[in-house]
Amino acid sequence: MGQRLRPTAAEMFAPADFLQGILLVSSFGFWAVMLGLMPVLLFRVWLAG
C-alpha cells in the first residue's frame, strides 16, 4: 500500500502526554458516569422492573 503520509495519533504525542490525556479523559468519564449516567440508568432499570 505504501508508506503513510501522516503519522498516527500514537506517534504524534509523547508517551507522557498520551498517558496524561488518558487519565484526564478516564477521570472525566468516571465522574460523568457517577454523577449523571448511573442514576439515570438505575432509574430506567427500576421503571422497567
N, C-alpha and C positions, 0 to 999 in steps of 0.2 A: 504493500500500500504506500510505502514511502515514509519519510520522517515527518513527525508532527511539526507544524509551523509555530503553534502556540504551546507553551508549557502547561502542564496540568496544574490544578489547584494546589496539589501537594508540593509541587516543585516551586511554585511562586512564593510560598510562605516558608519562613524558617520554622523548625520544629517547635521552638518556644512559643512563637506567635500562634501556631496551629493549635497547640495544647491549650493555650490561654483562651483562644476562641471557642474551643470545645467546652471548656469549663464554664465560660460565660453563657453559651447557649444552653448547656445542660442545666445550669443553675436557674436560668430564666425559665426554662421549660418546667423545671421541678416546681418552682413557686407558682407558675401559671396553672399547673395541674392541681396543686394543693389548694390554692385559693379560689380557683374558678371552675375547672372542669370536673373535679371529683364530686363536689356537692351536686352539680347538675346531673352527672351520670348516676349517682346514687339515688337522686330523686326520681329519675326516669325509671330506674330499675324497681324502685318502690311502687311507682304508679303501675308498672307493668305487672308486678306481682300482686 
